[in-house]
Amino acid sequence: MVQSSADKKLPLLNKIPEPLKTLINKIREDHYPELYEPEADETASLDDALTDILDVFQNSGKTLCHLRYVWLALILALVVEPIVESYQPQNNFTKATLEVLERWIFFQIDSTLSSAQLNLELQQDTNKLEAIFSDPIDPVKNGEIANLQIISECRNVFKNAIGVLDREQAKEATLAILKDCLAGYAISPASSERRHLFDWWLLEVVPASWYLLSPRALYLGEGLENPEEFHLERIKKLQEISSQVRCIFTKNSSI
């Protein structure tokens, strides 16, 4: 396959298995009504494109596929976190959810962490988060209707990130996260940003999730305070988790 100049700038994209790379290249050539693209002709479905990517992830073993879904959810939750905190600075679920996702990843790959007590503590923390997400949003506290939609979809990203931890509903929960982030308001309310956001996910997040690595860059929503600091901090965090994960993989090839 002849590489475009864009491909040459994406080393992870060049390394992924050919079926996934071929699918990514096909999807990036299409235009989608859900992304408010004037070129869209109703023949391409965003839902189908997202589902096709998640289906390719299932071609690997069940445990590794599940890890990739959770890794994808972790990346998107990190991007959505500052947006939640800009509307609800005193929220009690963003950092707790990210911590649970990180702990779950290590519990899955490191047998030394698989004690009954540690697993019980993780389940208890997960149950607490599910209880938080079951409470409806108070419209009086959250103001304008437009804000309510953003807050609701951001909150759904974290709610579904917890859902991804359940293997039986992991694919469905991951798909729900993608819809809120790429076609909804969880990351950007601007219709003009939809394609840019989608391309970032397709070309950066999908290959990074396949290899459990950090993407080269994170998508930064508008109004983010200290964007450079945020970006460096989150990329460093993902790199640290990835490095530990790959170290454990090297010691334990049972997955």
PLY file of the C-alpha trace (Angstrom):
ply
format ascii 1.0
element vertex 255
property float x
property float y
property float z
element edge 254
property int vertex1
property int vertex2
end_header
0.00 0.00 0.00
1.36 3.42 -0.94
1.71 5.68 2.08
0.42 9.22 1.98
2.36 12.05 3.56
-0.14 11.91 6.44
0.65 8.22 6.98
4.36 8.97 7.25
3.67 11.30 10.16
1.80 8.57 12.05
4.28 5.83 13.03
1.73 3.86 15.06
-0.66 3.82 12.11
2.09 2.28 9.99
2.67 -0.53 12.49
-0.86 -1.73 13.13
-2.13 -4.94 11.47
-3.05 -4.54 7.82
-6.80 -5.26 8.25
-7.12 -2.46 10.81
-4.96 -0.10 8.78
-7.02 -0.78 5.65
-10.24 -0.13 7.59
-8.89 3.15 9.02
-7.88 4.34 5.56
-11.33 3.47 4.20
-13.16 5.23 7.03
-11.06 8.39 6.77
-12.00 8.73 3.09
-15.74 8.79 3.85
-17.82 11.77 4.96
-20.50 11.54 7.62
-23.71 13.54 8.16
-23.24 13.19 11.92
-20.00 15.19 11.63
-21.80 18.03 9.81
-19.70 17.54 6.68
-21.13 19.25 3.59
-19.61 16.50 1.43
-21.64 13.80 3.19
-24.16 12.09 0.91
-25.96 9.89 3.45
-24.24 6.73 2.20
-21.69 6.56 5.02
-22.82 5.78 8.57
-20.80 6.98 11.54
-22.32 4.24 13.70
-21.17 1.62 11.21
-17.65 3.10 11.09
-17.31 3.11 14.87
-18.71 -0.41 15.16
-16.38 -1.71 12.45
-13.34 -0.43 14.37
-14.52 -2.02 17.61
-15.24 -5.28 15.78
-11.65 -5.44 14.51
-10.46 -5.11 18.11
-12.36 -8.33 18.80
-10.10 -10.24 16.43
-7.57 -10.48 19.27
-8.01 -12.54 22.43
-10.91 -11.63 24.69
-8.73 -10.28 27.50
-6.57 -8.16 25.22
-9.61 -6.87 23.33
-11.20 -5.86 26.62
-8.00 -4.10 27.70
-8.02 -2.13 24.45
-11.61 -1.01 25.01
-10.74 0.15 28.53
-7.59 1.91 27.28
-9.63 3.76 24.66
-12.13 4.76 27.37
-9.27 5.96 29.59
-7.87 8.24 26.86
-11.24 9.83 26.15
-12.09 10.20 29.84
-8.80 12.07 30.35
-9.79 14.47 27.56
-13.29 15.00 28.96
-12.16 15.43 32.58
-11.28 19.17 32.42
-14.55 19.91 30.65
-16.52 18.34 33.51
-14.44 20.23 36.05
-15.02 23.54 34.27
-18.77 23.09 34.85
-18.68 21.07 38.07
-15.37 21.79 39.84
-16.58 20.03 42.98
-17.69 16.85 41.20
-16.88 13.57 42.93
-16.54 11.20 40.00
-13.93 12.26 37.42
-10.74 11.52 39.35
-12.35 8.53 41.08
-13.31 7.01 37.71
-9.85 7.53 36.24
-8.31 5.90 39.29
-10.64 2.89 39.00
-9.82 2.48 35.29
-6.09 2.55 36.03
-6.39 0.05 38.89
-8.56 -2.25 36.78
-5.95 -2.30 34.01
-3.21 -3.38 36.40
-5.44 -5.94 38.10
-6.09 -7.58 34.73
-2.45 -7.99 33.76
-0.60 -8.38 37.07
-1.41 -11.58 38.93
0.20 -10.21 42.11
-2.67 -7.72 42.37
-5.43 -10.28 41.98
-6.10 -10.92 45.66
-9.71 -11.33 46.78
-9.42 -8.29 49.04
-8.07 -5.97 46.34
-10.69 -7.12 43.87
-13.39 -6.56 46.48
-12.13 -3.01 47.11
-12.16 -2.30 43.38
-15.72 -3.59 43.07
-16.83 -1.49 46.02
-15.35 1.64 44.46
-17.03 0.76 41.17
-20.37 0.33 42.94
-19.98 3.76 44.59
-19.42 5.37 41.20
-22.42 3.60 39.70
-24.53 4.98 42.58
-23.27 8.51 41.84
-24.13 8.17 38.15
-27.61 6.89 38.98
-28.51 10.25 40.56
-30.15 12.62 38.05
-28.52 15.94 37.21
-30.03 18.85 39.11
-31.06 21.44 36.46
-31.30 24.19 39.09
-27.61 23.82 39.93
-26.44 23.50 36.35
-28.12 26.48 34.73
-28.71 26.85 31.01
-30.16 24.07 28.87
-27.10 24.10 26.58
-24.89 23.50 29.59
-27.10 20.64 30.70
-26.50 18.77 27.46
-22.74 19.20 27.73
-22.72 18.16 31.39
-25.00 15.21 30.71
-22.89 13.85 27.85
-19.62 14.41 29.73
-21.07 12.59 32.71
-22.20 9.77 30.42
-18.61 9.33 29.23
-17.51 8.55 32.78
-20.59 6.45 33.49
-19.96 4.34 30.40
-16.23 4.15 31.17
-17.24 2.21 34.29
-19.55 0.13 32.10
-16.62 -0.78 29.85
-15.07 -2.66 32.78
-17.82 -5.28 32.41
-16.69 -7.51 29.55
-20.26 -8.37 28.60
-21.18 -4.73 27.96
-17.71 -3.37 27.08
-18.30 -2.95 23.36
-21.72 -1.30 23.82
-20.38 1.05 26.51
-17.36 1.97 24.39
-19.63 2.74 21.44
-21.75 5.00 23.68
-18.61 6.89 24.77
-17.60 7.40 21.15
-21.01 8.77 20.20
-21.00 11.28 23.06
-17.44 12.37 22.25
-17.43 12.39 18.44
-21.02 13.19 17.50
-22.13 14.75 20.78
-21.03 17.59 23.02
-18.76 15.83 25.53
-15.55 17.22 23.99
-16.59 20.01 21.63
-19.98 21.63 20.97
-18.75 23.18 17.70
-20.01 21.45 14.56
-17.00 22.80 12.67
-14.69 20.77 14.93
-16.38 17.40 14.41
-14.21 16.15 11.55
-10.99 17.30 13.19
-11.99 15.54 16.40
-12.98 12.40 14.52
-9.68 12.28 12.61
-7.75 12.66 15.87
-9.62 9.68 17.31
-9.24 7.58 14.17
-5.55 8.30 13.47
-4.22 8.75 17.00
-6.46 7.08 19.57
-7.32 3.89 17.68
-3.67 2.89 16.97
-2.65 3.94 20.50
-5.43 1.83 22.00
-4.40 -1.15 19.88
-0.90 -1.06 21.39
-1.91 0.28 24.84
0.23 3.37 24.25
-0.30 7.09 24.64
-1.38 8.97 21.52
1.15 11.57 20.40
-1.31 14.32 21.24
-4.58 14.79 23.06
-7.50 16.76 21.71
-7.95 19.92 23.77
-11.41 21.43 24.02
-12.06 25.15 24.00
-11.78 27.14 27.20
-9.21 24.85 28.78
-7.05 26.64 31.31
-3.30 26.02 31.02
-3.66 23.75 27.95
0.06 23.07 27.57
0.40 22.04 31.21
-2.71 19.87 30.97
-1.47 18.22 27.79
1.99 17.41 29.13
0.59 16.10 32.39
-1.96 13.77 30.75
0.44 12.48 28.10
3.02 11.79 30.82
0.37 9.94 32.84
-0.59 7.73 29.90
3.06 7.06 29.09
3.75 6.02 32.68
0.80 3.62 32.76
1.74 2.24 29.34
5.35 1.72 30.39
4.28 -0.22 33.48
1.80 -2.27 31.47
4.40 -3.22 28.88
6.89 -4.10 31.60
4.35 -6.45 33.17
3.55 -7.93 29.75
7.24 -8.69 29.30
7.35 -10.57 32.61
4.01 -12.29 32.15
3.02 -13.58 28.71
-0.12 -15.35 29.91
-2.50 -12.78 28.37
0 1
1 2
2 3
3 4
4 5
5 6
6 7
7 8
8 9
9 10
10 11
11 12
12 13
13 14
14 15
15 16
16 17
17 18
18 19
19 20
20 21
21 22
22 23
23 24
24 25
25 26
26 27
27 28
28 29
29 30
30 31
31 32
32 33
33 34
34 35
35 36
36 37
37 38
38 39
39 40
40 41
41 42
42 43
43 44
44 45
45 46
46 47
47 48
48 49
49 50
50 51
51 52
52 53
53 54
54 55
55 56
56 57
57 58
58 59
59 60
60 61
61 62
62 63
63 64
64 65
65 66
66 67
67 68
68 69
69 70
70 71
71 72
72 73
73 74
74 75
75 76
76 77
77 78
78 79
79 80
80 81
81 82
82 83
83 84
84 85
85 86
86 87
87 88
88 89
89 90
90 91
91 92
92 93
93 94
94 95
95 96
96 97
97 98
98 99
99 100
100 101
101 102
102 103
103 104
104 105
105 106
106 107
107 108
108 109
109 110
110 111
111 112
112 113
113 114
114 115
115 116
116 117
117 118
118 119
119 120
120 121
121 122
122 123
123 124
124 125
125 126
126 127
127 128
128 129
129 130
130 131
131 132
132 133
133 134
134 135
135 136
136 137
137 138
138 139
139 140
140 141
141 142
142 143
143 144
144 145
145 146
146 147
147 148
148 149
149 150
150 151
151 152
152 153
153 154
154 155
155 156
156 157
157 158
158 159
159 160
160 161
161 162
162 163
163 164
164 165
165 166
166 167
167 168
168 169
169 170
170 171
171 172
172 173
173 174
174 175
175 176
176 177
177 178
178 179
179 180
180 181
181 182
182 183
183 184
184 185
185 186
186 187
187 188
188 189
189 190
190 191
191 192
192 193
193 194
194 195
195 196
196 197
197 198
198 199
199 200
200 201
201 202
202 203
203 204
204 205
205 206
206 207
207 208
208 209
209 210
210 211
211 212
212 213
213 214
214 215
215 216
216 217
217 218
218 219
219 220
220 221
221 222
222 223
223 224
224 225
225 226
226 227
227 228
228 229
229 230
230 231
231 232
232 233
233 234
234 235
235 236
236 237
237 238
238 239
239 240
240 241
241 242
242 243
243 244
244 245
245 246
246 247
247 248
248 249
249 250
250 251
251 252
252 253
253 254
